[in-house]
Every structure is written in C-alpha cells, then in structure tokens.
Amino acid sequence: MANPLYDTLFGTHQGSDADFLLLPDGGVLSYRDFLAMTARFAHVFSNAGLVAGDRLAVQIDKSPEALAVYAACVQAGLVFLPLNTAYKEAELAYFIENSGARLVLCPDARAQTLAPIAAACGAALDTLNDDGTGGIVDKAQAQPDSFDTVARSSDDLAAFLYTSGTTGRSKGAMLTQENLLSNAQTLVEYWQFSDRDVLLHALPIFHTHGLFVATNVILLAGGAMIFLPKFDVGQVVHEMARATSMMGVPTFYTRLLDTPEFTREVAAHMRLFVSGSAPMLAETHTAFFERTGHRILERYGMTETNMNTSNPYEGERRVGSVGFPLPGVEVRITDADGADVDQGTIGQIEVRGPNVFKGYWQMPEKTAAELRDNGFFLTGDLGRIDEDGYIYIVGRDKDLIISGGYNIYPKEIEMVIDDQPGVQESAVIGVPHADFGEGVVAIVVPKRGASPDLDEITRSIKSELARFKHPQKLIVLPELPKNTMGKVQKNVLREDYKDILSV
C-alpha cells in the first residue's frame, strides 16, 4: 500500500455515504463528507509547506474538524502531535520546541497567547475552533475535495504522544503506522466490532484511548460514532439508546451509577462497555453489573504501546484483572535483572509486539533504558499472572499517578511546590479515589522556622500546571520518611494516607 494507515482506515470509505459521526445537534457526517474535509485540510497543510515527516502540533477542542486534522496528517504523511487542552504555556513551549513542530493549531481564543511561543520555536500558527470555524477552515473552503495520498511505509512515524518522566522532562513517544494499525486490527477482531456498531464517544481525542483506540477501531470496522464534545452524564444517558458500545474511564462509570436515570432499560441496547486508562474499583464492577446486567470489560494499555491486554469478549471478565495478552502481543513478568519470575510472583511487566512504539524522540539513552534489544518494553508497571493466565497490575515501580485516565508525574508538581517560599521539600503521591481511580495528594515539609502559605502554593500550582495535576489535599509534615539511602519512601506515605480522600 502507498500509505498503509490511511489506505486501511480511511481509503476504504472513499465515496461511502454511510454515517460516520452522529452529532449532538442531530447532524450527521458521512464518511464521504468527512474524507472530503480531510482532503481539504491536507491541501492546507501542503500549501503551508509541510512535507512528509514534519510534525503538526494541535491543542484544539474536540470537534469533527479536529478529527479530520488527524486524518489529514495521516494522508499527508505528517506526524500528528495532539496536546492536552489543559496544558499551560510553559508546558506547551516545551512540547513545541522539543518536537520541532512546523505548525501549531489552537482555538482563536488562545492564539494571542500561543503566537509568541510558536514563533520562538520557529513554528507557524493557525486556528481551529470547536464550532468548526477558524483560519484553517477558511483556507480549506477553496481547496479540492480530493488529495493525492502521500506514500509512507509501515515503519514511518504517524504520531508523537508526550508522556512525562519521573525527572519531570516529558518524553515524545514515537508511534509508527504499524503500531496504530496493528492494534486497531487486533481490537476490532478481539472485541467483535463491525459496521453495525455505534460507539458512544465521550472521550477526549488528545489521548490514546479516545483517538487511537476508539476512533481507529470504528474506522476500521466501518461503524459510526456518537461524537460528544465531552462526558456529560445526562447527555450520555440520553444518547445510549442508539449506541451499541462505549469506551470510557472509571470516572464515566461511577458517574453513571450516581445517576438514577441510568437504568437497566437505558443500557439494554448496548453490547459492550470497555474501561481503561486507570484501575477500576471492584465495587464499581459489582454495582454496574447489578444495575445493568453488563460486565465491564477492563483492558490495559499505555501511551507507548496502545493496548496490550484485555479481558475476553466471550469468557470470564475477572474483576481486578486486565485479562490476557492480546493476539500478537507478548507479556512477561521479570525481576530486577530481567529474568522471568515464577507464575504468580509479582515483578515488572514487559511487553513486546507490533504495537510497541519505536522509541522516545531525541532520547536515545532513555529509549535504550526502557526498550530491550530483544524488543521487550519495560512498562514500569508491576504485576503478576495467575494460574489461569489472567494478568493483574498491582502497582508501579515509577511514581506515575493515573487520575481520571490522565497520567500525572509527581516530579512536575513537586518542582512547583519546592520553588515556593518556606518549602524545604515535598512529595506527591496518588491515593485511592472512588471517582477518578487515584487522587493527587501533596506532602509539604517546611524549612526550619518557616510556615509555607498553602493558599499561595495552590495558586502557583493552578497557574503553572493543568487542572488534572492539581493536588486535592496539601498536608504539612515535619519530615518525609526516607530509607538509609535518603530516598523518600512514597510507599509509606501512600499507606498512611490511603483513606484521606474517602472521608
């Protein structure tokens, strides 16, 4: 194929009048109309001088046009870089500069703020709004409805997704066409998607889950999506009657269970509920089954790998387990030296398969440290495999916090807190949270004789970091628990404060 990802996901729908996007206002966008929009955007990017391999960074709100930008990047051979809409200027400056993005897209309301950042990084700036207006839409109006797809190979990069490291320096995970396509092909078959499926899509599309899992699966299956701008529980309940499937994070399901209008009758038309991006509490699984008769299918994925494992579509979906390795994906549990551990023993989770990313952008040392020569990726997660082959994630050997489906790295928050007047040091941990899976708690140690202003610390965090990274509790302690090597024992803190957000 000239361009495997585009030809397989998008090209097969050329000329199709089948429904693709079902919109909240009652509008419908067919595959034909969506691909015409895609082609016009591809012309805009080409006319701007972007060529195959160039990076296009976007911090735009969810809309059909935003999704078409992703498709246009695939068709034009560009590397798509979606950025969380909550990121602040300092965060964006790093991503744009580090990626070498040639073009940055943002809403008109953010253009004035981002223009100097883009300019300082040598990138052009254009706009796209959630109502379908913006600079690139104006430019696209005069462009043809077809575009000569740029030839790419399976090993060529299709996307960058940034994932932070415990040092605070974000890493650009390089995802190839094969990474994305192979995973979609596996999931369509494993989860039995078809052109009869209508996916209730309320996830963001700057994240692996909403973009490369949900969207690519529907594209490959030829189904349709009820394309909601965000998760609104009333709207989701209203739309569920015409859906067959939904992918979400645990927060979606806890909020549905808190809504009396969400009944067994509302869910009767559904065939599949999938959850991921954060661990789900057993009580949520049980309550959901009792309410609806559906057992939520939990799976395990990462920014660097897309999906690795899944509970079976047909067969027992075990509460607390993320199921089995997907077809074509290998999972091993190893000790600190990289040797396989005995069955049932906890160790580090390593994965290998066509879904595993190519490495970290401009970070060969980090790539070498996390990608073994034999192709296995050290996920940083700790787990075990039971006697029946089910995989359980029991913790992480990194300090990663997953809250509401978003990855949060404590070092980023600690750096802000440590810079505040009167602060000696800090430690940020994740603790159980019924709604978000994990909540963020920060422990602050004052300098001798000082009394840090917690309100001022909170204001500083809010001004510098995205909202999902904000601690829900600030706790002052005289010192942090440390081992003989001086390393903070965050496991002790997590145990001490495991119930603090449940009271």
Secondary structure as GFF3:
##gff-version 3
##sequence-region A 1 503
A	DSSP	alpha_helix	4	9	.	.	.	ID=ss1
A	DSSP	three_ten_helix	11	13	.	.	.	ID=ss2
A	DSSP	beta_strand	19	22	.	.	.	ID=ss3
A	DSSP	beta_strand	28	30	.	.	.	ID=ss4
A	DSSP	alpha_helix	31	47	.	.	.	ID=ss5
A	DSSP	beta_strand	55	58	.	.	.	ID=ss6
A	DSSP	alpha_helix	64	76	.	.	.	ID=ss7
A	DSSP	beta_strand	79	82	.	.	.	ID=ss8
A	DSSP	alpha_helix	89	99	.	.	.	ID=ss9
A	DSSP	beta_strand	103	106	.	.	.	ID=ss10
A	DSSP	alpha_helix	108	120	.	.	.	ID=ss11
A	DSSP	beta_strand	124	127	.	.	.	ID=ss12
A	DSSP	alpha_helix	135	140	.	.	.	ID=ss13
A	DSSP	beta_strand	157	164	.	.	.	ID=ss14
A	DSSP	beta_strand	170	176	.	.	.	ID=ss15
A	DSSP	alpha_helix	177	190	.	.	.	ID=ss16
A	DSSP	beta_strand	198	201	.	.	.	ID=ss17
A	DSSP	alpha_helix	208	208	.	.	.	ID=ss18
A	DSSP	pi_helix	209	215	.	.	.	ID=ss19
A	DSSP	alpha_helix	216	221	.	.	.	ID=ss20
A	DSSP	beta_strand	224	227	.	.	.	ID=ss21
A	DSSP	alpha_helix	233	239	.	.	.	ID=ss22
A	DSSP	three_ten_helix	240	242	.	.	.	ID=ss23
A	DSSP	beta_strand	245	248	.	.	.	ID=ss24
A	DSSP	alpha_helix	250	257	.	.	.	ID=ss25
A	DSSP	beta_strand	272	275	.	.	.	ID=ss26
A	DSSP	alpha_helix	282	292	.	.	.	ID=ss27
A	DSSP	beta_strand	297	302	.	.	.	ID=ss28
A	DSSP	beta_strand	306	310	.	.	.	ID=ss29
A	DSSP	beta_strand	324	325	.	.	.	ID=ss30
A	DSSP	beta_strand	330	334	.	.	.	ID=ss31
A	DSSP	beta_strand	347	352	.	.	.	ID=ss32
A	DSSP	beta_strand	359	360	.	.	.	ID=ss33
A	DSSP	alpha_helix	364	370	.	.	.	ID=ss34
A	DSSP	beta_strand	377	385	.	.	.	ID=ss35
A	DSSP	beta_strand	391	396	.	.	.	ID=ss36
A	DSSP	beta_strand	401	403	.	.	.	ID=ss37
A	DSSP	beta_strand	406	408	.	.	.	ID=ss38
A	DSSP	alpha_helix	410	418	.	.	.	ID=ss39
A	DSSP	beta_strand	423	433	.	.	.	ID=ss40
A	DSSP	beta_strand	437	446	.	.	.	ID=ss41
A	DSSP	alpha_helix	454	464	.	.	.	ID=ss42
A	DSSP	three_ten_helix	467	469	.	.	.	ID=ss43
A	DSSP	beta_strand	473	476	.	.	.	ID=ss44
A	DSSP	alpha_helix	490	496	.	.	.	ID=ss45
###
